[in-house]
């Protein structure tokens, strides 16, 4: 049963928020970012976002005990 609790834009807003963290200078330098789900973000949408991130090649997700998710990535070398 679908719950109408989440507005259609909540997934997009969450994606943009995470994208900002990943695109930050410090994250780009480290090729790693630590993200957390905000209390008002639906768990199912958070899990969907993590699945979409995890589908990317060269990306690794590490789930932490504190609820955070560490994202690591490698930039493939150009031929």
Backbone atoms as SQL, in Angstrom:
CREATE TABLE atoms (id INTEGER PRIMARY KEY, chain TEXT, resi INTEGER, resn TEXT, atom TEXT, x REAL, y REAL, z REAL);
INSERT INTO atoms VALUES
  (1, 'A', 1, 'UNK', 'N', 0.844, -1.188, 0.000),
  (2, 'A', 1, 'UNK', 'CA', 0.000, 0.000, 0.000),
  (3, 'A', 1, 'UNK', 'C', 0.888, 1.250, 0.000),
  (4, 'A', 2, 'UNK', 'N', 0.659, 2.121, -0.964),
  (5, 'A', 2, 'UNK', 'CA', 1.459, 3.341, -1.064),
  (6, 'A', 2, 'UNK', 'C', 0.969, 4.368, -0.056),
  (7, 'A', 3, 'UNK', 'N', 1.901, 5.002, 0.619),
  (8, 'A', 3, 'UNK', 'CA', 1.490, 6.025, 1.580),
  (9, 'A', 3, 'UNK', 'C', 1.688, 7.401, 0.949),
  (10, 'A', 4, 'UNK', 'N', 0.695, 8.256, 1.041),
  (11, 'A', 4, 'UNK', 'CA', 0.783, 9.578, 0.421),
  (12, 'A', 4, 'UNK', 'C', 1.540, 10.591, 1.281),
  (13, 'A', 5, 'UNK', 'N', 2.288, 10.122, 2.276),
  (14, 'A', 5, 'UNK', 'CA', 2.935, 11.025, 3.216),
  (15, 'A', 5, 'UNK', 'C', 4.040, 11.866, 2.570),
  (16, 'A', 6, 'UNK', 'N', 4.797, 11.284, 1.653),
  (17, 'A', 6, 'UNK', 'CA', 5.908, 12.013, 1.053),
  (18, 'A', 6, 'UNK', 'C', 5.448, 12.819, -0.150),
  (19, 'A', 7, 'UNK', 'N', 5.838, 14.082, -0.194),
  (20, 'A', 7, 'UNK', 'CA', 5.499, 14.886, -1.361),
  (21, 'A', 7, 'UNK', 'C', 6.356, 14.404, -2.520),
  (22, 'A', 8, 'UNK', 'N', 5.894, 14.612, -3.746),
  (23, 'A', 8, 'UNK', 'CA', 6.635, 14.093, -4.899),
  (24, 'A', 8, 'UNK', 'C', 8.055, 14.661, -4.980),
  (25, 'A', 9, 'UNK', 'N', 8.260, 15.847, -4.410),
  (26, 'A', 9, 'UNK', 'CA', 9.569, 16.476, -4.518),
  (27, 'A', 9, 'UNK', 'C', 10.551, 16.064, -3.426),
  (28, 'A', 10, 'UNK', 'N', 10.105, 15.322, -2.424),
  (29, 'A', 10, 'UNK', 'CA', 10.994, 15.019, -1.302),
  (30, 'A', 10, 'UNK', 'C', 12.195, 14.194, -1.743),
  (31, 'A', 11, 'UNK', 'N', 11.988, 13.257, -2.669),
  (32, 'A', 11, 'UNK', 'CA', 13.091, 12.433, -3.157),
  (33, 'A', 11, 'UNK', 'C', 14.103, 13.306, -3.903),
  (34, 'A', 12, 'UNK', 'N', 13.573, 14.225, -4.728),
  (35, 'A', 12, 'UNK', 'CA', 14.427, 15.137, -5.480),
  (36, 'A', 12, 'UNK', 'C', 15.234, 16.038, -4.551),
  (37, 'A', 13, 'UNK', 'N', 14.556, 16.584, -3.535),
  (38, 'A', 13, 'UNK', 'CA', 15.243, 17.471, -2.586),
  (39, 'A', 13, 'UNK', 'C', 16.351, 16.722, -1.866),
  (40, 'A', 14, 'UNK', 'N', 16.060, 15.486, -1.478),
  (41, 'A', 14, 'UNK', 'CA', 17.050, 14.667, -0.792),
  (42, 'A', 14, 'UNK', 'C', 18.234, 14.405, -1.728),
  (43, 'A', 15, 'UNK', 'N', 17.942, 14.097, -2.975),
  (44, 'A', 15, 'UNK', 'CA', 18.997, 13.853, -3.956),
  (45, 'A', 15, 'UNK', 'C', 19.881, 15.071, -4.152),
  (46, 'A', 16, 'UNK', 'N', 19.265, 16.250, -4.228),
  (47, 'A', 16, 'UNK', 'CA', 20.030, 17.487, -4.404),
  (48, 'A', 16, 'UNK', 'C', 20.897, 17.764, -3.190),
  (49, 'A', 17, 'UNK', 'N', 20.358, 17.501, -2.003),
  (50, 'A', 17, 'UNK', 'CA', 21.109, 17.727, -0.763),
  (51, 'A', 17, 'UNK', 'C', 22.350, 16.827, -0.737),
  (52, 'A', 18, 'UNK', 'N', 22.156, 15.554, -1.068),
  (53, 'A', 18, 'UNK', 'CA', 23.272, 14.603, -1.063),
  (54, 'A', 18, 'UNK', 'C', 24.282, 14.956, -2.156),
  (55, 'A', 19, 'UNK', 'N', 23.764, 15.388, -3.304),
  (56, 'A', 19, 'UNK', 'CA', 24.628, 15.769, -4.414),
  (57, 'A', 19, 'UNK', 'C', 25.549, 16.929, -4.020),
  (58, 'A', 20, 'UNK', 'N', 24.990, 17.893, -3.275),
  (59, 'A', 20, 'UNK', 'CA', 25.788, 19.040, -2.810),
  (60, 'A', 20, 'UNK', 'C', 26.936, 18.568, -1.920),
  (61, 'A', 21, 'UNK', 'N', 26.637, 17.600, -1.044),
  (62, 'A', 21, 'UNK', 'CA', 27.666, 17.070, -0.139),
  (63, 'A', 21, 'UNK', 'C', 28.761, 16.375, -0.958),
  (64, 'A', 22, 'UNK', 'N', 28.340, 15.554, -1.918),
  (65, 'A', 22, 'UNK', 'CA', 29.289, 14.805, -2.733),
  (66, 'A', 22, 'UNK', 'C', 30.126, 15.746, -3.607),
  (67, 'A', 23, 'UNK', 'N', 29.508, 16.823, -4.083),
  (68, 'A', 23, 'UNK', 'CA', 30.207, 17.752, -4.978),
  (69, 'A', 23, 'UNK', 'C', 31.039, 18.799, -4.246),
  (70, 'A', 24, 'UNK', 'N', 30.972, 18.796, -2.917),
  (71, 'A', 24, 'UNK', 'CA', 31.745, 19.787, -2.159),
  (72, 'A', 24, 'UNK', 'C', 33.234, 19.578, -2.413),
  (73, 'A', 25, 'UNK', 'N', 33.987, 20.656, -2.260),
  (74, 'A', 25, 'UNK', 'CA', 35.421, 20.602, -2.537),
  (75, 'A', 25, 'UNK', 'C', 36.134, 19.557, -1.685),
  (76, 'A', 26, 'UNK', 'N', 35.797, 19.520, -0.405),
  (77, 'A', 26, 'UNK', 'CA', 36.486, 18.576, 0.484),
  (78, 'A', 26, 'UNK', 'C', 36.168, 17.128, 0.111),
  (79, 'A', 27, 'UNK', 'N', 34.908, 16.858, -0.255),
  (80, 'A', 27, 'UNK', 'CA', 34.538, 15.498, -0.652),
  (81, 'A', 27, 'UNK', 'C', 35.223, 15.113, -1.959),
  (82, 'A', 28, 'UNK', 'N', 35.277, 16.045, -2.898),
  (83, 'A', 28, 'UNK', 'CA', 35.915, 15.754, -4.184),
  (84, 'A', 28, 'UNK', 'C', 37.408, 15.474, -3.999),
  (85, 'A', 29, 'UNK', 'N', 38.021, 16.209, -3.107),
  (86, 'A', 29, 'UNK', 'CA', 39.444, 16.034, -2.832),
  (87, 'A', 29, 'UNK', 'C', 39.702, 14.659, -2.206),
  (88, 'A', 30, 'UNK', 'N', 38.838, 14.287, -1.263),
  (89, 'A', 30, 'UNK', 'CA', 39.000, 13.016, -0.552),
  (90, 'A', 30, 'UNK', 'C', 38.434, 11.834, -1.334),
  (91, 'A', 31, 'UNK', 'N', 37.630, 12.116, -2.358),
  (92, 'A', 31, 'UNK', 'CA', 36.882, 11.098, -3.101),
  (93, 'A', 31, 'UNK', 'C', 36.045, 10.255, -2.132),
  (94, 'A', 32, 'UNK', 'N', 35.465, 10.960, -1.151),
  (95, 'A', 32, 'UNK', 'CA', 34.631, 10.315, -0.148),
  (96, 'A', 32, 'UNK', 'C', 33.688, 11.352, 0.446),
  (97, 'A', 33, 'UNK', 'N', 32.513, 10.886, 0.865),
  (98, 'A', 33, 'UNK', 'CA', 31.552, 11.778, 1.507),
  (99, 'A', 33, 'UNK', 'C', 30.769, 10.980, 2.534),
  (100, 'A', 34, 'UNK', 'N', 30.379, 11.653, 3.594),
  (101, 'A', 34, 'UNK', 'CA', 29.581, 11.024, 4.638),
  (102, 'A', 34, 'UNK', 'C', 28.201, 11.657, 4.613),
  (103, 'A', 35, 'UNK', 'N', 27.187, 10.823, 4.442),
  (104, 'A', 35, 'UNK', 'CA', 25.822, 11.347, 4.378),
  (105, 'A', 35, 'UNK', 'C', 24.952, 10.705, 5.450),
  (106, 'A', 36, 'UNK', 'N', 23.956, 11.467, 5.880),
  (107, 'A', 36, 'UNK', 'CA', 22.994, 10.988, 6.877),
  (108, 'A', 36, 'UNK', 'C', 21.598, 11.306, 6.370),
  (109, 'A', 37, 'UNK', 'N', 20.646, 10.463, 6.708),
  (110, 'A', 37, 'UNK', 'CA', 19.245, 10.757, 6.398),
  (111, 'A', 37, 'UNK', 'C', 18.730, 11.749, 7.429),
  (112, 'A', 38, 'UNK', 'N', 18.064, 12.800, 6.954),
  (113, 'A', 38, 'UNK', 'CA', 17.472, 13.767, 7.873),
  (114, 'A', 38, 'UNK', 'C', 16.186, 13.183, 8.457),
  (115, 'A', 39, 'UNK', 'N', 15.814, 13.603, 9.679),
  (116, 'A', 39, 'UNK', 'CA', 14.640, 13.026, 10.354),
  (117, 'A', 39, 'UNK', 'C', 13.355, 13.127, 9.528),
  (118, 'A', 40, 'UNK', 'N', 13.227, 14.167, 8.694),
  (119, 'A', 40, 'UNK', 'CA', 11.979, 14.325, 7.932),
  (120, 'A', 40, 'UNK', 'C', 12.023, 13.630, 6.573),
  (121, 'A', 41, 'UNK', 'N', 13.111, 12.940, 6.270),
  (122, 'A', 41, 'UNK', 'CA', 13.207, 12.243, 4.988),
  (123, 'A', 41, 'UNK', 'C', 12.731, 10.799, 5.142),
  (124, 'A', 42, 'UNK', 'N', 11.807, 10.369, 4.283),
  (125, 'A', 42, 'UNK', 'CA', 11.254, 9.005, 4.391),
  (126, 'A', 42, 'UNK', 'C', 12.332, 7.938, 4.205),
  (127, 'A', 43, 'UNK', 'N', 12.279, 6.925, 5.054),
  (128, 'A', 43, 'UNK', 'CA', 13.272, 5.842, 5.026),
  (129, 'A', 43, 'UNK', 'C', 13.285, 5.139, 3.673),
  (130, 'A', 44, 'UNK', 'N', 12.106, 4.888, 3.100),
  (131, 'A', 44, 'UNK', 'CA', 12.061, 4.161, 1.825),
  (132, 'A', 44, 'UNK', 'C', 12.727, 4.965, 0.708),
  (133, 'A', 45, 'UNK', 'N', 12.546, 6.283, 0.735),
  (134, 'A', 45, 'UNK', 'CA', 13.175, 7.118, -0.289),
  (135, 'A', 45, 'UNK', 'C', 14.682, 7.186, -0.082),
  (136, 'A', 46, 'UNK', 'N', 15.103, 7.207, 1.177),
  (137, 'A', 46, 'UNK', 'CA', 16.533, 7.204, 1.504),
  (138, 'A', 46, 'UNK', 'C', 17.174, 5.932, 0.972),
  (139, 'A', 47, 'UNK', 'N', 16.509, 4.791, 1.207),
  (140, 'A', 47, 'UNK', 'CA', 17.042, 3.511, 0.745),
  (141, 'A', 47, 'UNK', 'C', 17.092, 3.468, -0.779),
  (142, 'A', 48, 'UNK', 'N', 16.082, 4.041, -1.420),
  (143, 'A', 48, 'UNK', 'CA', 16.053, 4.099, -2.881),
  (144, 'A', 48, 'UNK', 'C', 17.225, 4.936, -3.400),
  (145, 'A', 49, 'UNK', 'N', 17.485, 6.064, -2.743),
  (146, 'A', 49, 'UNK', 'CA', 18.590, 6.932, -3.141),
  (147, 'A', 49, 'UNK', 'C', 19.923, 6.192, -3.011),
  (148, 'A', 50, 'UNK', 'N', 20.113, 5.497, -1.895),
  (149, 'A', 50, 'UNK', 'CA', 21.350, 4.741, -1.680),
  (150, 'A', 50, 'UNK', 'C', 21.514, 3.651, -2.736),
  (151, 'A', 51, 'UNK', 'N', 20.401, 2.998, -3.111),
  (152, 'A', 51, 'UNK', 'CA', 20.458, 1.968, -4.151),
  (153, 'A', 51, 'UNK', 'C', 20.900, 2.577, -5.473),
  (154, 'A', 52, 'UNK', 'N', 20.366, 3.766, -5.777),
  (155, 'A', 52, 'UNK', 'CA', 20.728, 4.427, -7.036),
  (156, 'A', 52, 'UNK', 'C', 22.198, 4.830, -7.029),
  (157, 'A', 53, 'UNK', 'N', 22.686, 5.309, -5.888),
  (158, 'A', 53, 'UNK', 'CA', 24.100, 5.681, -5.784),
  (159, 'A', 53, 'UNK', 'C', 24.964, 4.432, -5.957),
  (160, 'A', 54, 'UNK', 'N', 24.537, 3.346, -5.320),
  (161, 'A', 54, 'UNK', 'CA', 25.302, 2.092, -5.322),
  (162, 'A', 54, 'UNK', 'C', 25.372, 1.455, -6.704),
  (163, 'A', 55, 'UNK', 'N', 24.415, 1.793, -7.583),
  (164, 'A', 55, 'UNK', 'CA', 24.393, 1.222, -8.935),
  (165, 'A', 55, 'UNK', 'C', 25.521, 1.775, -9.802),
  (166, 'A', 56, 'UNK', 'N', 26.098, 2.901, -9.399),
  (167, 'A', 56, 'UNK', 'CA', 27.176, 3.500, -10.180),
  (168, 'A', 56, 'UNK', 'C', 28.441, 2.661, -10.088),
  (169, 'A', 57, 'UNK', 'N', 29.130, 2.544, -11.205),
  (170, 'A', 57, 'UNK', 'CA', 30.427, 1.877, -11.207),
  (171, 'A', 57, 'UNK', 'C', 31.396, 2.737, -10.411),
  (172, 'A', 58, 'UNK', 'N', 32.382, 2.115, -9.826),
  (173, 'A', 58, 'UNK', 'CA', 33.452, 2.826, -9.110),
  (174, 'A', 58, 'UNK', 'C', 32.987, 3.491, -7.820),
  (175, 'A', 59, 'UNK', 'N', 31.810, 3.122, -7.325),
  (176, 'A', 59, 'UNK', 'CA', 31.298, 3.705, -6.080),
  (177, 'A', 59, 'UNK', 'C', 31.105, 2.600, -5.049),
  (178, 'A', 60, 'UNK', 'N', 31.529, 2.883, -3.814),
  (179, 'A', 60, 'UNK', 'CA', 31.366, 1.938, -2.710),
  (180, 'A', 60, 'UNK', 'C', 30.621, 2.628, -1.572),
  (181, 'A', 61, 'UNK', 'N', 29.650, 1.947, -0.997),
  (182, 'A', 61, 'UNK', 'CA', 28.932, 2.475, 0.163),
  (183, 'A', 61, 'UNK', 'C', 29.345, 1.683, 1.399),
  (184, 'A', 62, 'UNK', 'N', 29.581, 2.398, 2.489),
  (185, 'A', 62, 'UNK', 'CA', 29.903, 1.757, 3.761),
  (186, 'A', 62, 'UNK', 'C', 28.903, 2.254, 4.799),
  (187, 'A', 63, 'UNK', 'N', 28.111, 1.333, 5.329),
  (188, 'A', 63, 'UNK', 'CA', 27.086, 1.688, 6.318),
  (189, 'A', 63, 'UNK', 'C', 27.698, 1.728, 7.704),
  (190, 'A', 64, 'UNK', 'N', 27.529, 2.839, 8.399),
  (191, 'A', 64, 'UNK', 'CA', 28.126, 3.009, 9.722),
  (192, 'A', 64, 'UNK', 'C', 27.110, 2.744, 10.833),
  (193, 'A', 65, 'UNK', 'N', 27.633, 2.433, 12.006),
  (194, 'A', 65, 'UNK', 'CA', 26.776, 2.144, 13.160),
  (195, 'A', 65, 'UNK', 'C', 25.939, 3.350, 13.583),
  (196, 'A', 66, 'UNK', 'N', 26.418, 4.551, 13.293),
  (197, 'A', 66, 'UNK', 'CA', 25.687, 5.751, 13.721),
  (198, 'A', 66, 'UNK', 'C', 24.595, 6.152, 12.729),
  (199, 'A', 67, 'UNK', 'N', 24.364, 5.319, 11.720),
  (200, 'A', 67, 'UNK', 'CA', 23.304, 5.614, 10.752),
  (201, 'A', 67, 'UNK', 'C', 23.810, 6.334, 9.517),
  (202, 'A', 68, 'UNK', 'N', 25.053, 6.796, 9.572),
  (203, 'A', 68, 'UNK', 'CA', 25.618, 7.477, 8.409),
  (204, 'A', 68, 'UNK', 'C', 26.026, 6.480, 7.336),
  (205, 'A', 69, 'UNK', 'N', 26.176, 6.994, 6.131),
  (206, 'A', 69, 'UNK', 'CA', 26.654, 6.172, 5.028),
  (207, 'A', 69, 'UNK', 'C', 27.852, 6.882, 4.416),
  (208, 'A', 70, 'UNK', 'N', 28.966, 6.181, 4.399),
  (209, 'A', 70, 'UNK', 'CA', 30.184, 6.737, 3.804),
  (210, 'A', 70, 'UNK', 'C', 30.198, 6.296, 2.343),
  (211, 'A', 71, 'UNK', 'N', 30.378, 7.267, 1.448),
  (212, 'A', 71, 'UNK', 'CA', 30.452, 6.982, 0.018),
  (213, 'A', 71, 'UNK', 'C', 31.900, 7.196, -0.417),
  (214, 'A', 72, 'UNK', 'N', 32.456, 6.199, -1.083),
  (215, 'A', 72, 'UNK', 'CA', 33.806, 6.307, -1.632),
  (216, 'A', 72, 'UNK', 'C', 33.699, 6.122, -3.136),
  (217, 'A', 73, 'UNK', 'N', 34.524, 6.823, -3.887),
  (218, 'A', 73, 'UNK', 'CA', 34.521, 6.603, -5.324),
  (219, 'A', 73, 'UNK', 'C', 35.917, 6.743, -5.877),
  (220, 'A', 74, 'UNK', 'N', 36.121, 6.111, -7.035),
  (221, 'A', 74, 'UNK', 'CA', 37.389, 6.253, -7.746),
  (222, 'A', 74, 'UNK', 'C', 37.078, 6.840, -9.112),
  (223, 'A', 75, 'UNK', 'N', 37.966, 7.690, -9.565),
  (224, 'A', 75, 'UNK', 'CA', 37.795, 8.286, -10.875),
  (225, 'A', 75, 'UNK', 'C', 38.633, 7.451, -11.849),
  (226, 'A', 76, 'UNK', 'N', 37.960, 6.824, -12.822),
  (227, 'A', 76, 'UNK', 'CA', 38.706, 5.976, -13.747),
  (228, 'A', 76, 'UNK', 'C', 39.720, 6.809, -14.534),
  (229, 'A', 77, 'UNK', 'N', 40.876, 6.244, -14.777),
  (230, 'A', 77, 'UNK', 'CA', 41.905, 6.942, -15.555),
  (231, 'A', 77, 'UNK', 'C', 41.469, 6.999, -17.025),
  (232, 'A', 78, 'UNK', 'N', 41.730, 8.138, -17.642),
  (233, 'A', 78, 'UNK', 'CA', 41.422, 8.247, -19.076),
  (234, 'A', 78, 'UNK', 'C', 42.445, 7.442, -19.865),
  (235, 'A', 79, 'UNK', 'N', 41.970, 6.796, -20.922),
  (236, 'A', 79, 'UNK', 'CA', 42.891, 6.014, -21.767),
  (237, 'A', 79, 'UNK', 'C', 43.773, 6.943, -22.587);
